[in-house]
Amino acid sequence: MTQTITELLPQNTLRMATGRILDTGTVSEAFPMTIEVGFQPRYVKIFNLTGGSTGLITMEHVEGMDDDSGVKTCDEGTSETGVTLISSLGITLTANGFIIGLDTDLVVTSEQLTWIAIG
């Protein structure tokens, strides 16, 4: 598994971090996964861009939403895109980052997750 974090702005202004996760083991053993970014995010978006069989999957979480929730978008390349508000296996904001739950559409063994956290 690899992870890259980049903080782009000074601490006293808007803070942003980005990264990638490629889980090559068994996802059920690695998730839920805690991502430390050094600040409390107010917005997190996660992309699974390598989901060949399912297309583009994203999940978003905004400050104020329930823990372990998210807005999940599944675009399978057809004329319809599914958007769902999930209440479990989503994203939880923490004081220093966020936790990614084991949503089986988003988190798939050997598929890369790319994320952005803004605080």
C-alpha atoms as a printed R data frame, in Angstrom:
    type eleno elety resid chain resno       x      y       z
1   ATOM     1    CA   MET     A     1   0.000  0.000   0.000
2   ATOM     2    CA   THR     A     2   1.324  3.444  -0.885
3   ATOM     3    CA   GLN     A     3   0.159  6.794   0.394
4   ATOM     4    CA   THR     A     4   1.224 10.313  -0.568
5   ATOM     5    CA   ILE     A     5   0.182 13.435   1.330
6   ATOM     6    CA   THR     A     6   0.807 16.981   0.102
7   ATOM     7    CA   GLU     A     7  -0.125 20.053   2.126
8   ATOM     8    CA   LEU     A     8  -0.373 23.002  -0.215
9   ATOM     9    CA   LEU     A     9  -1.038 26.095   1.922
10  ATOM    10    CA   PRO     A    10   0.243 27.544   5.224
11  ATOM    11    CA   GLN     A    11  -1.343 26.300   8.428
12  ATOM    12    CA   ASN     A    12  -3.167 29.594   9.183
13  ATOM    13    CA   THR     A    13  -5.170 29.473   5.919
14  ATOM    14    CA   LEU     A    14  -7.130 26.898   3.984
15  ATOM    15    CA   ARG     A    15  -5.468 23.502   4.254
16  ATOM    16    CA   MET     A    16  -5.589 20.799   1.638
17  ATOM    17    CA   ALA     A    17  -4.076 17.337   1.344
18  ATOM    18    CA   THR     A    18  -4.187 14.782  -1.438
19  ATOM    19    CA   GLY     A    19  -3.116 11.197  -1.650
20  ATOM    20    CA   ARG     A    20  -3.436  7.776  -3.201
21  ATOM    21    CA   ILE     A    21  -3.990  4.349  -1.750
22  ATOM    22    CA   LEU     A    22  -3.392  1.086  -3.580
23  ATOM    23    CA   ASP     A    23  -4.302 -1.866  -1.419
24  ATOM    24    CA   THR     A    24  -2.672 -5.036  -2.693
25  ATOM    25    CA   GLY     A    25  -3.725 -7.211   0.221
26  ATOM    26    CA   THR     A    26  -7.199 -8.171   1.366
27  ATOM    27    CA   VAL     A    27  -9.319 -5.039   1.708
28  ATOM    28    CA   SER     A    28 -11.347 -6.462   4.581
29  ATOM    29    CA   GLU     A    29  -8.110 -6.613   6.617
30  ATOM    30    CA   ALA     A    30  -7.003 -3.041   5.758
31  ATOM    31    CA   PHE     A    31 -10.323 -1.199   6.038
32  ATOM    32    CA   PRO     A    32 -11.675  0.793   7.743
33  ATOM    33    CA   MET     A    33  -8.498  2.806   7.130
34  ATOM    34    CA   THR     A    34  -7.460  5.935   9.020
35  ATOM    35    CA   ILE     A    35  -5.781  8.668   6.944
36  ATOM    36    CA   GLU     A    36  -3.801 11.254   8.948
37  ATOM    37    CA   VAL     A    37  -3.447 14.668   7.254
38  ATOM    38    CA   GLY     A    38  -2.484 16.842  10.238
39  ATOM    39    CA   PHE     A    39  -5.694 18.893  10.360
40  ATOM    40    CA   GLN     A    40  -9.435 18.371  10.694
41  ATOM    41    CA   PRO     A    41 -10.977 18.232   7.215
42  ATOM    42    CA   ARG     A    42 -14.280 19.908   6.451
43  ATOM    43    CA   TYR     A    43 -14.659 18.147   3.079
44  ATOM    44    CA   VAL     A    44 -13.316 14.830   1.758
45  ATOM    45    CA   LYS     A    45 -13.777 13.298  -1.680
46  ATOM    46    CA   ILE     A    46 -12.494  9.868  -2.664
47  ATOM    47    CA   PHE     A    47 -12.261  8.580  -6.245
48  ATOM    48    CA   ASN     A    48 -11.855  4.997  -7.443
49  ATOM    49    CA   LEU     A    49 -10.618  5.614 -10.966
50  ATOM    50    CA   THR     A    50  -9.435  2.070 -11.661
51  ATOM    51    CA   GLY     A    51 -12.719  0.218 -11.232
52  ATOM    52    CA   GLY     A    52 -12.768 -1.304 -14.690
53  ATOM    53    CA   SER     A    53 -15.832 -3.440 -14.116
54  ATOM    54    CA   THR     A    54 -17.893 -0.759 -12.365
55  ATOM    55    CA   GLY     A    55 -16.694  2.507 -13.921
56  ATOM    56    CA   LEU     A    56 -16.093  5.666 -11.893
57  ATOM    57    CA   ILE     A    57 -17.006  5.490  -8.202
58  ATOM    58    CA   THR     A    58 -16.745  8.520  -5.890
59  ATOM    59    CA   MET     A    59 -17.708  9.259  -2.313
60  ATOM    60    CA   GLU     A    60 -17.967 12.676  -0.640
61  ATOM    61    CA   HIS     A    61 -18.361 13.741   2.981
62  ATOM    62    CA   VAL     A    62 -18.964 17.281   4.235
63  ATOM    63    CA   GLU     A    63 -18.587 18.548   7.795
64  ATOM    64    CA   GLY     A    64 -21.901 18.145   9.617
65  ATOM    65    CA   MET     A    65 -22.829 14.834   8.010
66  ATOM    66    CA   ASP     A    66 -23.162 11.779  10.261
67  ATOM    67    CA   ASP     A    67 -20.053  9.704  10.938
68  ATOM    68    CA   ASP     A    68 -19.567  6.729   8.600
69  ATOM    69    CA   SER     A    69 -21.795  8.309   5.925
70  ATOM    70    CA   GLY     A    70 -21.262  9.790   2.481
71  ATOM    71    CA   VAL     A    71 -22.725 10.672  -0.871
72  ATOM    72    CA   LYS     A    72 -21.744  7.851  -3.227
73  ATOM    73    CA   THR     A    73 -21.845  8.208  -7.006
74  ATOM    74    CA   CYS     A    74 -21.574  5.124  -9.236
75  ATOM    75    CA   ASP     A    75 -21.158  5.869 -12.949
76  ATOM    76    CA   GLU     A    76 -21.060  2.573 -14.778
77  ATOM    77    CA   GLY     A    77 -20.693  4.179 -18.185
78  ATOM    78    CA   THR     A    78 -24.367  3.835 -19.054
79  ATOM    79    CA   SER     A    79 -26.885  6.618 -19.471
80  ATOM    80    CA   GLU     A    80 -27.782  6.399 -15.777
81  ATOM    81    CA   THR     A    81 -25.635  7.380 -12.822
82  ATOM    82    CA   GLY     A    82 -26.579  6.226  -9.341
83  ATOM    83    CA   VAL     A    83 -26.247  8.735  -6.495
84  ATOM    84    CA   THR     A    84 -26.887  7.400  -3.001
85  ATOM    85    CA   LEU     A    85 -26.684  8.861   0.499
86  ATOM    86    CA   ILE     A    86 -25.174  6.044   2.538
87  ATOM    87    CA   SER     A    87 -25.347  5.841   6.336
88  ATOM    88    CA   SER     A    88 -22.704  3.164   6.954
89  ATOM    89    CA   LEU     A    89 -19.326  2.096   5.542
90  ATOM    90    CA   GLY     A    90 -18.678  5.690   4.423
91  ATOM    91    CA   ILE     A    91 -16.347  8.435   5.651
92  ATOM    92    CA   THR     A    92 -15.815  9.729   9.197
93  ATOM    93    CA   LEU     A    93 -13.977 13.013   9.836
94  ATOM    94    CA   THR     A    94 -11.450 13.020  12.706
95  ATOM    95    CA   ALA     A    95  -9.370 15.698  14.431
96  ATOM    96    CA   ASN     A    96  -6.322 14.847  12.279
97  ATOM    97    CA   GLY     A    97  -7.806 13.329   9.139
98  ATOM    98    CA   PHE     A    98 -10.541 10.899   8.206
99  ATOM    99    CA   ILE     A    99 -11.527  7.237   8.200
100 ATOM   100    CA   ILE     A   100 -12.529  5.386   5.032
101 ATOM   101    CA   GLY     A   101 -15.107  2.659   5.619
102 ATOM   102    CA   LEU     A   102 -15.328 -0.625   3.727
103 ATOM   103    CA   ASP     A   103 -17.855  0.298   1.040
104 ATOM   104    CA   THR     A   104 -17.472 -2.542  -1.475
105 ATOM   105    CA   ASP     A   105 -18.226 -0.360  -4.505
106 ATOM   106    CA   LEU     A   106 -15.492  2.141  -3.624
107 ATOM   107    CA   VAL     A   107 -12.896 -0.081  -1.929
108 ATOM   108    CA   VAL     A   108 -11.788 -3.003  -4.088
109 ATOM   109    CA   THR     A   109  -8.597 -5.078  -3.819
110 ATOM   110    CA   SER     A   110  -5.887 -3.876  -6.238
111 ATOM   111    CA   GLU     A   111  -7.842 -0.779  -7.276
112 ATOM   112    CA   GLN     A   112  -6.406  2.658  -6.538
113 ATOM   113    CA   LEU     A   113  -8.197  5.240  -4.418
114 ATOM   114    CA   THR     A   114  -7.317  8.901  -4.916
115 ATOM   115    CA   TRP     A   115  -8.512 11.404  -2.319
116 ATOM   116    CA   ILE     A   116  -8.605 15.082  -1.456
117 ATOM   117    CA   ALA     A   117  -9.215 16.556   1.999
118 ATOM   118    CA   ILE     A   118  -9.904 20.255   2.538
119 ATOM   119    CA   GLY     A   119 -10.030 21.941   5.945
